[in-house]
């Protein structure tokens, strides 16, 4: 595991020769050793077309490649950080939530319209997350950011989880998501903008929810 939590808002990454880490530009707090930082123009492994799509939609989050030998401290904006270990599975996460991830992971960009059609696009706009989401798959570690800390909720068959779209951070596993409406739901239950939308996640996996509805 390349990442170790120092506290709830700071992580340490060990960097070794022949390996690399991707991180948000500007997230390096301090480092020791012979470590190099270079802009990443392709958005990680397999991310050229995803990068183009995000830039067209003005949703590009610039990354940097971290290589060499040493130790790096990462943090960003005082946000809480959660380390997620992938073991051959897939994590769906919004790009601006990604603090850093293992270079062994494959990154792809998914157009929300292809996951739920028009409602997928509506979900992106309502949640403030845009029209694209990021998928990371393989074996490795991911450091994800949120406001106010995280809650990890299990998703089991026949037991869907309903989440305020603006509190959603990421999910993993065999999970389907759809945006549903319920008149007055936000006014009575959630604390969002007053629009009656909720994100329903079903299947088998985990959803990560932040204790806030603020965007990063």
PATI-986603 format. One line per field, with one value per residue: residue number from 1; residue in three letters; chain; x, y, z of N, C-alpha, C in turn. Coordinates in steps of 0.05 Angstrom, whole numbers, plus 5000, padded with zeros to 4 digits. Example, Ala and Ser with C-alpha at 12.3 -4.5 7.8 and 13.67 -1.06 7.14 Angstrom:
% residues 2
k: c(1;2)
r: c(ALA;SER)
c: c(A;A)
n_east: c(5264;5257)
n_north: c(4886;4955)
n_up: c(5156;5142)
ca_east: c(5246;5273)
ca_north: c(4910;4979)
ca_up: c(5156;5143)
c_east: c(5264;5258)
c_north: c(4934;5001)
c_up: c(5156;5157)
% end
This chain:
% residues 216
k: c(1;2;3;4;5;6;7;8;9;10;11;12;13;14;15;16;17;18;19;20;21;22;23;24;25;26;27;28;29;30;31;32;33;34;35;36;37;38;39;40;41;42;43;44;45;46;47;48;49;50;51;52;53;54;55;56;57;58;59;60;61;62;63;64;65;66;67;68;69;70;71;72;73;74;75;76;77;78;79;80;81;82;83;84;85;86;87;88;89;90;91;92;93;94;95;96;97;98;99;100;101;102;103;104;105;106;107;108;109;110;111;112;113;114;115;116;117;118;119;120;121;122;123;124;125;126;127;128;129;130;131;132;133;134;135;136;137;138;139;140;141;142;143;144;145;146;147;148;149;150;151;152;153;154;155;156;157;158;159;160;161;162;163;164;165;166;167;168;169;170;171;172;173;174;175;176;177;178;179;180;181;182;183;184;185;186;187;188;189;190;191;192;193;194;195;196;197;198;199;200;201;202;203;204;205;206;207;208;209;210;211;212;213;214;215;216)
r: c(UNK;UNK;UNK;UNK;UNK;UNK;UNK;UNK;UNK;UNK;UNK;UNK;UNK;UNK;UNK;UNK;UNK;UNK;UNK;UNK;UNK;UNK;UNK;UNK;UNK;UNK;UNK;UNK;UNK;UNK;UNK;UNK;UNK;UNK;UNK;UNK;UNK;UNK;UNK;UNK;UNK;UNK;UNK;UNK;UNK;UNK;UNK;UNK;UNK;UNK;UNK;UNK;UNK;UNK;UNK;UNK;UNK;UNK;UNK;UNK;UNK;UNK;UNK;UNK;UNK;UNK;UNK;UNK;UNK;UNK;UNK;UNK;UNK;UNK;UNK;UNK;UNK;UNK;UNK;UNK;UNK;UNK;UNK;UNK;UNK;UNK;UNK;UNK;UNK;UNK;UNK;UNK;UNK;UNK;UNK;UNK;UNK;UNK;UNK;UNK;UNK;UNK;UNK;UNK;UNK;UNK;UNK;UNK;UNK;UNK;UNK;UNK;UNK;UNK;UNK;UNK;UNK;UNK;UNK;UNK;UNK;UNK;UNK;UNK;UNK;UNK;UNK;UNK;UNK;UNK;UNK;UNK;UNK;UNK;UNK;UNK;UNK;UNK;UNK;UNK;UNK;UNK;UNK;UNK;UNK;UNK;UNK;UNK;UNK;UNK;UNK;UNK;UNK;UNK;UNK;UNK;UNK;UNK;UNK;UNK;UNK;UNK;UNK;UNK;UNK;UNK;UNK;UNK;UNK;UNK;UNK;UNK;UNK;UNK;UNK;UNK;UNK;UNK;UNK;UNK;UNK;UNK;UNK;UNK;UNK;UNK;UNK;UNK;UNK;UNK;UNK;UNK;UNK;UNK;UNK;UNK;UNK;UNK;UNK;UNK;UNK;UNK;UNK;UNK;UNK;UNK;UNK;UNK;UNK;UNK;UNK;UNK;UNK;UNK;UNK;UNK)
c: c(A;A;A;A;A;A;A;A;A;A;A;A;A;A;A;A;A;A;A;A;A;A;A;A;A;A;A;A;A;A;A;A;A;A;A;A;A;A;A;A;A;A;A;A;A;A;A;A;A;A;A;A;A;A;A;A;A;A;A;A;A;A;A;A;A;A;A;A;A;A;A;A;A;A;A;A;A;A;A;A;A;A;A;A;A;A;A;A;A;A;A;A;A;A;A;A;A;A;A;A;A;A;A;A;A;A;A;A;A;A;A;A;A;A;A;A;A;A;A;A;A;A;A;A;A;A;A;A;A;A;A;A;A;A;A;A;A;A;A;A;A;A;A;A;A;A;A;A;A;A;A;A;A;A;A;A;A;A;A;A;A;A;A;A;A;A;A;A;A;A;A;A;A;A;A;A;A;A;A;A;A;A;A;A;A;A;A;A;A;A;A;A;A;A;A;A;A;A;A;A;A;A;A;A;A;A;A;A;A;A;A;A;A;A;A;A)
n_east: c(5017;5016;5001;4995;4957;4968;4939;4869;4868;4914;4961;5014;5057;5096;5148;5178;5233;5218;5164;5102;5061;4999;4974;4932;4949;4987;4977;5018;5048;5097;5162;5212;5275;5295;5253;5211;5166;5120;5078;5019;4995;4957;4920;4928;4931;4909;4878;4871;4828;4789;4809;4805;4750;4733;4757;4730;4681;4695;4712;4760;4809;4871;4928;4988;5048;5083;5147;5207;5248;5230;5192;5128;5084;5015;4959;4899;4866;4849;4813;4779;4807;4802;4828;4825;4826;4836;4823;4828;4778;4730;4728;4683;4688;4684;4724;4746;4748;4790;4850;4900;4928;4947;4996;4990;4938;4883;4856;4794;4746;4678;4620;4564;4515;4514;4504;4448;4423;4387;4373;4420;4452;4424;4431;4486;4485;4451;4477;4522;4567;4579;4583;4613;4645;4696;4729;4767;4806;4832;4890;4909;4919;4876;4868;4818;4779;4736;4685;4680;4687;4677;4625;4616;4574;4542;4519;4470;4439;4372;4368;4370;4408;4394;4415;4432;4446;4486;4517;4541;4601;4633;4630;4636;4641;4591;4547;4488;4463;4414;4376;4324;4259;4224;4172;4183;4223;4276;4264;4240;4272;4327;4384;4392;4388;4335;4310;4275;4306;4338;4392;4393;4423;4437;4447;4508;4555;4592;4579;4607;4597;4596;4598;4570;4543;4572;4609;4674)
n_north: c(4976;5042;5088;5121;5141;5202;5238;5256;5290;5288;5251;5203;5183;5131;5129;5091;5069;5057;5055;5092;5148;5180;5246;5301;5363;5410;5388;5369;5372;5367;5337;5284;5259;5235;5256;5266;5312;5316;5347;5314;5297;5263;5245;5200;5128;5105;5149;5188;5201;5209;5254;5292;5294;5313;5363;5388;5393;5427;5404;5385;5359;5374;5331;5306;5269;5229;5208;5170;5164;5163;5200;5228;5279;5289;5332;5371;5432;5425;5384;5324;5258;5195;5130;5081;5014;4977;4914;4887;4903;4956;5026;5080;5148;5218;5263;5310;5294;5261;5254;5227;5170;5102;5086;5037;5028;5028;5081;5106;5146;5159;5175;5205;5203;5155;5120;5110;5143;5202;5214;5202;5244;5286;5274;5286;5341;5359;5342;5372;5350;5347;5322;5277;5219;5186;5124;5078;5021;4956;4934;4966;5029;5084;5152;5191;5251;5290;5333;5344;5291;5219;5170;5102;5062;5000;4966;4921;4864;4875;4914;4974;5036;5102;5166;5234;5270;5310;5296;5250;5214;5170;5103;5031;4965;4919;4957;4992;5056;5106;5165;5189;5218;5253;5285;5341;5315;5333;5380;5360;5319;5315;5362;5395;5434;5443;5419;5362;5309;5245;5200;5134;5075;5009;4938;4905;4924;4982;5048;5113;5167;5236;5280;5327;5375;5406;5427;5408)
n_up: c(5000;4979;5006;5069;5125;5157;5188;5192;5148;5119;5082;5073;5021;4997;4952;4901;4860;4791;4799;4801;4820;4813;4823;4844;4817;4853;4903;4934;4996;5025;5016;5019;4998;4931;4890;4835;4801;4750;4701;4681;4621;4600;4635;4669;4665;4603;4592;4551;4515;4552;4578;4536;4530;4580;4579;4538;4562;4601;4650;4666;4710;4729;4732;4763;4753;4797;4813;4828;4886;4952;5000;5003;5025;5021;5013;5010;5010;5063;5064;5085;5081;5051;5047;4998;4983;4925;4898;4847;4832;4816;4823;4824;4818;4829;4791;4815;4866;4872;4904;4902;4868;4858;4809;4784;4774;4727;4691;4669;4634;4642;4609;4636;4611;4585;4625;4647;4612;4596;4648;4674;4658;4680;4734;4739;4732;4773;4819;4815;4795;4742;4673;4668;4698;4736;4729;4765;4762;4780;4816;4872;4908;4928;4942;4967;4971;5015;5043;5111;5129;5121;5107;5102;5068;5063;5005;4988;4956;4939;4977;4968;4972;4988;4970;4981;4924;4924;4967;4954;4942;4921;4893;4896;4868;4843;4823;4809;4790;4796;4784;4821;4834;4885;4910;4949;4977;4989;5017;5062;5082;5062;5055;5013;4952;4950;4908;4887;4886;4889;4896;4878;4895;4878;4882;4893;4936;4957;4980;4985;5026;5039;5098;5086;5040;5008;4950;4927)
ca_east: c(5000;5034;4991;4990;4944;4981;4915;4846;4871;4941;4971;5041;5061;5123;5154;5200;5242;5203;5136;5093;5035;4986;4961;4923;4970;4985;4969;5042;5053;5125;5173;5240;5287;5297;5226;5205;5138;5116;5050;5009;4977;4937;4900;4932;4933;4886;4860;4873;4802;4775;4819;4793;4721;4731;4764;4708;4660;4706;4712;4786;4824;4899;4943;5017;5061;5103;5165;5233;5250;5227;5167;5113;5059;4994;4935;4888;4844;4839;4792;4783;4818;4797;4844;4809;4843;4823;4834;4817;4751;4728;4717;4673;4692;4686;4752;4755;4751;4815;4874;4923;4922;4969;5000;4983;4909;4875;4836;4777;4726;4652;4599;4540;4492;4514;4496;4423;4412;4382;4373;4448;4462;4410;4445;4511;4480;4439;4497;4544;4590;4584;4573;4632;4655;4721;4731;4794;4803;4856;4901;4923;4907;4864;4862;4794;4773;4709;4680;4668;4690;4664;4609;4617;4549;4541;4496;4465;4416;4345;4369;4383;4414;4386;4435;4430;4466;4508;4533;4554;4630;4643;4620;4651;4627;4571;4527;4474;4453;4394;4365;4294;4248;4204;4163;4189;4242;4298;4254;4232;4292;4355;4390;4403;4380;4306;4300;4267;4321;4354;4407;4388;4444;4428;4465;4525;4580;4595;4578;4620;4581;4608;4580;4566;4534;4589;4627;4703)
ca_north: c(5000;5065;5111;5118;5165;5216;5245;5255;5309;5287;5224;5200;5164;5121;5127;5073;5069;5039;5057;5120;5155;5204;5262;5327;5384;5428;5374;5362;5388;5365;5311;5278;5240;5243;5253;5285;5317;5326;5349;5291;5308;5243;5239;5173;5106;5102;5172;5209;5209;5220;5281;5309;5297;5330;5391;5399;5400;5444;5389;5372;5363;5368;5312;5305;5243;5229;5186;5172;5149;5181;5201;5253;5285;5300;5342;5392;5447;5417;5364;5297;5239;5166;5112;5059;4993;4961;4887;4877;4914;4982;5048;5102;5171;5243;5270;5330;5281;5245;5267;5212;5141;5084;5085;5011;5028;5037;5102;5111;5167;5150;5196;5198;5198;5127;5105;5120;5161;5229;5216;5202;5271;5302;5268;5301;5370;5363;5338;5390;5334;5349;5301;5254;5208;5172;5097;5067;4992;4940;4929;4989;5047;5109;5171;5206;5273;5297;5352;5335;5263;5199;5148;5080;5048;4976;4962;4893;4858;4881;4934;4997;5059;5128;5186;5261;5271;5327;5284;5227;5217;5149;5077;5009;4940;4915;4976;5008;5080;5121;5188;5187;5242;5250;5312;5351;5298;5349;5399;5347;5301;5324;5390;5405;5460;5444;5403;5336;5287;5228;5180;5107;5056;4982;4917;4893;4940;5002;5076;5131;5191;5256;5291;5354;5377;5426;5417;5414)
ca_up: c(5000;4978;5022;5098;5137;5179;5203;5174;5126;5108;5077;5064;5000;4992;4923;4896;4832;4774;4804;4799;4832;4801;4843;4835;4817;4876;4928;4949;5020;5030;5009;5024;4978;4903;4879;4813;4796;4723;4692;4666;4599;4590;4656;4679;4646;4586;4596;4531;4505;4575;4582;4516;4536;4603;4572;4522;4580;4622;4675;4669;4735;4722;4748;4760;4757;4819;4809;4840;4910;4975;5014;4997;5040;5004;5025;4992;5020;5089;5062;5097;5062;5056;5030;4989;4971;4904;4895;4822;4827;4803;4839;4809;4835;4814;4787;4833;4893;4872;4914;4891;4864;4850;4780;4773;4768;4701;4693;4646;4639;4634;4604;4652;4594;4578;4648;4655;4592;4603;4677;4682;4654;4700;4759;4739;4735;4799;4840;4811;4788;4714;4655;4667;4723;4732;4739;4770;4765;4782;4842;4882;4928;4919;4964;4959;4989;5020;5064;5137;5135;5104;5117;5083;5070;5046;4986;4986;4938;4949;4998;4957;4989;4976;4978;4970;4903;4931;4988;4942;4935;4904;4899;4885;4867;4822;4832;4789;4802;4780;4797;4824;4845;4906;4916;4975;4991;4999;5036;5087;5092;5055;5060;4988;4941;4950;4886;4898;4874;4906;4881;4888;4888;4883;4873;4914;4937;4978;4972;5003;5028;5057;5118;5077;5013;4994;4929;4933)
c_east: c(5018;5026;4987;4978;4961;4960;4892;4848;4898;4949;5000;5042;5090;5126;5179;5208;5226;5173;5128;5066;5025;4972;4950;4946;4965;4978;4993;5046;5083;5135;5202;5249;5289;5271;5222;5175;5136;5087;5043;4989;4956;4918;4904;4933;4907;4868;4860;4846;4785;4783;4807;4764;4717;4737;4742;4685;4669;4707;4739;4798;4853;4912;4973;5026;5083;5121;5191;5235;5249;5200;5154;5089;5040;4971;4924;4864;4834;4817;4799;4791;4811;4814;4828;4827;4826;4838;4823;4789;4753;4716;4708;4674;4694;4715;4762;4758;4777;4838;4899;4914;4947;4971;4994;4954;4903;4853;4821;4757;4700;4633;4574;4516;4490;4506;4470;4411;4409;4384;4402;4459;4449;4424;4470;4506;4469;4459;4520;4569;4596;4574;4591;4638;4679;4719;4760;4790;4831;4864;4917;4907;4897;4860;4841;4788;4744;4708;4669;4670;4672;4646;4610;4592;4548;4516;4493;4441;4390;4345;4383;4388;4407;4403;4428;4452;4490;4526;4548;4583;4639;4628;4638;4634;4608;4546;4514;4463;4433;4384;4335;4285;4227;4197;4168;4210;4264;4288;4248;4255;4321;4359;4402;4390;4349;4293;4296;4281;4335;4367;4403;4409;4436;4448;4481;4551;4579;4592;4591;4606;4596;4588;4575;4555;4549;4606;4655;4712)
c_north: c(5025;5088;5103;5143;5176;5226;5245;5272;5308;5258;5225;5178;5157;5117;5111;5074;5049;5040;5087;5123;5179;5219;5288;5347;5403;5415;5366;5382;5390;5338;5309;5258;5252;5237;5274;5287;5329;5327;5324;5300;5288;5234;5211;5153;5104;5125;5193;5219;5220;5248;5300;5315;5316;5359;5404;5408;5418;5430;5376;5379;5355;5350;5317;5277;5246;5204;5191;5154;5168;5179;5228;5255;5299;5310;5364;5406;5440;5396;5338;5278;5211;5150;5087;5039;4978;4935;4874;4886;4942;5002;5070;5127;5196;5253;5290;5319;5266;5262;5254;5183;5127;5083;5058;5009;5039;5058;5105;5133;5158;5174;5187;5192;5169;5109;5116;5141;5190;5233;5216;5230;5290;5299;5285;5330;5376;5361;5357;5376;5334;5325;5277;5245;5191;5144;5089;5037;4979;4936;4953;5006;5073;5126;5190;5227;5278;5319;5338;5306;5245;5180;5127;5063;5024;4976;4932;4888;4862;4901;4959;5019;5084;5150;5213;5263;5288;5317;5259;5233;5196;5123;5056;4984;4939;4931;4990;5033;5093;5144;5186;5213;5235;5278;5320;5335;5315;5368;5386;5331;5310;5353;5402;5431;5463;5429;5374;5313;5271;5208;5153;5088;5028;4962;4906;4909;4959;5030;5093;5158;5211;5269;5321;5353;5398;5413;5424;5438)
c_up: c(5000;4996;5051;5109;5159;5199;5184;5149;5112;5105;5069;5043;4998;4962;4919;4866;4815;4779;4803;4813;4817;4824;4831;4837;4840;4902;4944;4972;5026;5021;5017;5003;4951;4889;4858;4809;4768;4716;4676;4646;4590;4611;4667;4657;4629;4586;4575;4522;4528;4580;4562;4522;4559;4596;4555;4540;4603;4649;4680;4696;4730;4742;4745;4766;4778;4816;4824;4864;4934;4987;5009;5015;5021;5021;5007;5006;5047;5088;5076;5075;5070;5037;5024;4975;4950;4900;4870;4815;4817;4823;4820;4827;4818;4813;4807;4862;4895;4882;4901;4887;4853;4819;4767;4765;4740;4704;4668;4654;4627;4631;4618;4635;4585;4601;4659;4636;4602;4633;4688;4680;4674;4727;4761;4744;4763;4821;4838;4802;4758;4698;4655;4695;4716;4744;4742;4776;4767;4811;4851;4901;4916;4944;4954;4980;4992;5041;5088;5143;5119;5121;5095;5087;5052;5029;4982;4968;4953;4972;4987;4977;4974;4988;4966;4949;4909;4953;4978;4935;4915;4910;4886;4885;4843;4829;4809;4804;4784;4797;4798;4837;4866;4915;4945;4990;5004;5021;5063;5099;5087;5061;5036;4979;4940;4927;4896;4883;4895;4888;4894;4877;4896;4872;4896;4914;4961;4966;4993;5002;5047;5075;5112;5049;4997;4973;4938;4917)
% end
